[in-house]
Amino acid sequence: MWAKNKGVYSQIYGYLGGAGFSIMLAKICQLYPNYSCLQLLDRFFLIFANWVWTIPVIIEKMDYIERLDSEMIIFTPLEPHMNAGHYISKVTCNITKKQFRLASKCIQ
């Protein structure tokens, strides 16, 4: 709902879709299993506002990580592993990161 309201949701327009956001949220839940919903929301925006996007988001250990030329790399957990951020361009990546930063500041 946040992403739709901020205009940063939809693979059709070059943004993340539901799968990408779900994988990112699953990563935060893995990292902070005992946090409350509000704490997870805070961590989600804080971490992804500062994420180094040359490092892929992975929720399951992978034997082999293919080197991808993509702005945001978010691997799906099932074989064959695919990049859920494949449609993201440099422009939409920057817009999305800006919205993550604004959301993080708002929550802080």
Phi and psi restraints in degrees (value plus and minus 20) as a CYANA .aco file:
   2 TRP   PHI     -78.0   -38.0
   2 TRP   PSI     -69.7   -29.7
   3 ALA   PHI     -82.9   -42.9
   3 ALA   PSI     -60.6   -20.6
   4 LYS   PHI     -83.9   -43.9
   4 LYS   PSI     -63.8   -23.8
   5 ASN   PHI     -84.5   -44.5
   5 ASN   PSI     -50.9   -10.9
   6 LYS   PHI    -110.6   -70.6
   6 LYS   PSI     -22.9    17.1
   7 GLY   PHI      54.3    94.3
   7 GLY   PSI       6.0    46.0
   8 VAL   PHI    -140.4  -100.4
   8 VAL   PSI      16.3    56.3
   9 TYR   PHI    -152.3  -112.3
   9 TYR   PSI     108.0   148.0
  10 SER   PHI     112.8   152.8
  10 SER   PSI      97.3   137.3
  11 GLN   PHI     -84.6   -44.6
  11 GLN   PSI     -48.0    -8.0
  12 ILE   PHI     -78.7   -38.7
  12 ILE   PSI     -55.7   -15.7
  13 TYR   PHI    -118.1   -78.1
  13 TYR   PSI     -11.3    28.7
  14 GLY   PHI      69.0   109.0
  14 GLY   PSI       1.3    41.3
  15 TYR   PHI    -133.6   -93.6
  15 TYR   PSI    -199.6  -159.6
  16 LEU   PHI     -91.2   -51.2
  16 LEU   PSI     129.9   169.9
  17 GLY   PHI    -125.6   -85.6
  17 GLY   PSI    -189.5  -149.5
  18 GLY   PHI     -80.0   -40.0
  18 GLY   PSI     -59.4   -19.4
  19 ALA   PHI     -83.9   -43.9
  19 ALA   PSI     -65.1   -25.1
  20 GLY   PHI     -81.5   -41.5
  20 GLY   PSI     -67.3   -27.3
  21 PHE   PHI     -84.6   -44.6
  21 PHE   PSI     -57.1   -17.1
  22 SER   PHI     -85.0   -45.0
  22 SER   PSI     -61.3   -21.3
  23 ILE   PHI     -85.9   -45.9
  23 ILE   PSI     -61.2   -21.2
  24 MET   PHI     -82.9   -42.9
  24 MET   PSI     -62.8   -22.8
  25 LEU   PHI     -86.3   -46.3
  25 LEU   PSI     -58.7   -18.7
  26 ALA   PHI     -81.0   -41.0
  26 ALA   PSI     -57.9   -17.9
  27 LYS   PHI     -81.3   -41.3
  27 LYS   PSI     -64.3   -24.3
  28 ILE   PHI     -84.2   -44.2
  28 ILE   PSI     -61.1   -21.1
  29 CYS   PHI     -84.0   -44.0
  29 CYS   PSI     -54.9   -14.9
  30 GLN   PHI     -86.1   -46.1
  30 GLN   PSI     -62.4   -22.4
  31 LEU   PHI     -91.9   -51.9
  31 LEU   PSI     -50.5   -10.5
  32 TYR   PHI    -152.1  -112.1
  32 TYR   PSI      48.1    88.1
  33 PRO   PHI     -86.3   -46.3
  33 PRO   PSI     -40.7    -0.7
  34 ASN   PHI    -123.3   -83.3
  34 ASN   PSI     -12.0    28.0
  35 TYR   PHI    -100.4   -60.4
  35 TYR   PSI     133.0   173.0
  36 SER   PHI     -95.2   -55.2
  36 SER   PSI     150.7   190.7
  37 CYS   PHI     -78.9   -38.9
  37 CYS   PSI     -62.1   -22.1
  38 LEU   PHI     -87.2   -47.2
  38 LEU   PSI     -58.5   -18.5
  39 GLN   PHI     -86.6   -46.6
  39 GLN   PSI     -57.8   -17.8
  40 LEU   PHI     -84.9   -44.9
  40 LEU   PSI     -60.5   -20.5
  41 LEU   PHI     -81.4   -41.4
  41 LEU   PSI     -64.4   -24.4
  42 ASP   PHI     -79.3   -39.3
  42 ASP   PSI     -67.7   -27.7
  43 ARG   PHI     -84.5   -44.5
  43 ARG   PSI     -59.3   -19.3
  44 PHE   PHI     -75.0   -35.0
  44 PHE   PSI     -74.7   -34.7
  45 PHE   PHI     -90.8   -50.8
  45 PHE   PSI     -58.5   -18.5
  46 LEU   PHI     -83.0   -43.0
  46 LEU   PSI     -67.7   -27.7
  47 ILE   PHI     -89.2   -49.2
  47 ILE   PSI     -65.7   -25.7
  48 PHE   PHI     -99.0   -59.0
  48 PHE   PSI     -36.0     4.0
  49 ALA   PHI     -90.4   -50.4
  49 ALA   PSI     -45.9    -5.9
  50 ASN   PHI    -133.6   -93.6
  50 ASN   PSI     -14.6    25.4
  51 TRP   PHI     -83.1   -43.1
  51 TRP   PSI     118.6   158.6
  52 VAL   PHI    -108.1   -68.1
  52 VAL   PSI      85.4   125.4
  53 TRP   PHI     -94.9   -54.9
  53 TRP   PSI     -20.3    19.7
  54 THR   PHI     -97.0   -57.0
  54 THR   PSI     -34.4     5.6
  55 ILE   PHI    -115.2   -75.2
  55 ILE   PSI     102.1   142.1
  56 PRO   PHI     -90.5   -50.5
  56 PRO   PSI     129.4   169.4
  57 VAL   PHI    -105.3   -65.3
  57 VAL   PSI     101.3   141.3
  58 ILE   PHI    -154.3  -114.3
  58 ILE   PSI     111.4   151.4
  59 ILE   PHI    -126.4   -86.4
  59 ILE   PSI     -26.6    13.4
  60 GLU   PHI    -156.0  -116.0
  60 GLU   PSI     117.6   157.6
  61 LYS   PHI     -78.9   -38.9
  61 LYS   PSI     114.4   154.4
  62 MET   PHI    -139.5   -99.5
  62 MET   PSI     118.3   158.3
  63 ASP   PHI     -89.1   -49.1
  63 ASP   PSI     -55.0   -15.0
  64 TYR   PHI    -157.5  -117.5
  64 TYR   PSI     108.6   148.6
  65 ILE   PHI    -132.8   -92.8
  65 ILE   PSI      95.5   135.5
  66 GLU   PHI     -90.9   -50.9
  66 GLU   PSI     117.1   157.1
  67 ARG   PHI     -97.4   -57.4
  67 ARG   PSI      97.3   137.3
  68 LEU   PHI    -131.4   -91.4
  68 LEU   PSI     125.7   165.7
  69 ASP   PHI    -118.2   -78.2
  69 ASP   PSI      66.7   106.7
  70 SER   PHI    -166.9  -126.9
  70 SER   PSI     132.2   172.2
  71 GLU   PHI     -91.8   -51.8
  71 GLU   PSI     -59.8   -19.8
  72 MET   PHI    -150.5  -110.5
  72 MET   PSI     104.3   144.3
  73 ILE   PHI    -132.6   -92.6
  73 ILE   PSI      94.9   134.9
  74 ILE   PHI    -152.3  -112.3
  74 ILE   PSI      80.1   120.1
  75 PHE   PHI     -98.3   -58.3
  75 PHE   PSI     115.4   155.4
  76 THR   PHI     -91.4   -51.4
  76 THR   PSI     128.5   168.5
  77 PRO   PHI     -98.4   -58.4
  77 PRO   PSI     -36.0     4.0
  78 LEU   PHI    -121.3   -81.3
  78 LEU   PSI     131.4   171.4
  79 GLU   PHI     -91.2   -51.2
  79 GLU   PSI     121.4   161.4
  80 PRO   PHI     -95.1   -55.1
  80 PRO   PSI     116.6   156.6
  81 HIS   PHI     -86.3   -46.3
  81 HIS   PSI     109.9   149.9
  82 MET   PHI    -148.0  -108.0
  82 MET   PSI     140.7   180.7
  83 ASN   PHI    -109.4   -69.4
  83 ASN   PSI      93.9   133.9
  84 ALA   PHI     -93.2   -53.2
  84 ALA   PSI     -29.8    10.2
  85 GLY   PHI    -125.0   -85.0
  85 GLY   PSI       1.2    41.2
  86 HIS   PHI     -78.1   -38.1
  86 HIS   PSI     -55.7   -15.7
  87 TYR   PHI    -103.9   -63.9
  87 TYR   PSI     -23.7    16.3
  88 ILE   PHI     -98.5   -58.5
  88 ILE   PSI     109.6   149.6
  89 SER   PHI    -116.6   -76.6
  89 SER   PSI     153.9   193.9
  90 LYS   PHI     -80.1   -40.1
  90 LYS   PSI     -61.8   -21.8
  91 VAL   PHI     -86.2   -46.2
  91 VAL   PSI     -69.6   -29.6
  92 THR   PHI     -89.1   -49.1
  92 THR   PSI     -49.5    -9.5
  93 CYS   PHI     -83.0   -43.0
  93 CYS   PSI     -67.4   -27.4
  94 ASN   PHI     -83.1   -43.1
  94 ASN   PSI     -60.1   -20.1
  95 ILE   PHI     -83.7   -43.7
  95 ILE   PSI     -64.3   -24.3
  96 THR   PHI     -83.2   -43.2
  96 THR   PSI     -65.0   -25.0
  97 LYS   PHI     -82.4   -42.4
  97 LYS   PSI     -58.6   -18.6
  98 LYS   PHI     -82.3   -42.3
  98 LYS   PSI     -61.9   -21.9
  99 GLN   PHI     -87.4   -47.4
  99 GLN   PSI     -55.9   -15.9
 100 PHE   PHI     -81.2   -41.2
 100 PHE   PSI     -64.9   -24.9
 101 ARG   PHI     -83.1   -43.1
 101 ARG   PSI     -64.1   -24.1
 102 LEU   PHI     -83.3   -43.3
 102 LEU   PSI     -61.5   -21.5
 103 ALA   PHI     -85.6   -45.6
 103 ALA   PSI     -60.6   -20.6
 104 SER   PHI     -82.9   -42.9
 104 SER   PSI     -64.4   -24.4
 105 LYS   PHI     -83.2   -43.2
 105 LYS   PSI     -59.8   -19.8
 106 CYS   PHI     -83.1   -43.1
 106 CYS   PSI     -62.6   -22.6
 107 ILE   PHI     -90.6   -50.6
 107 ILE   PSI     -57.6   -17.6
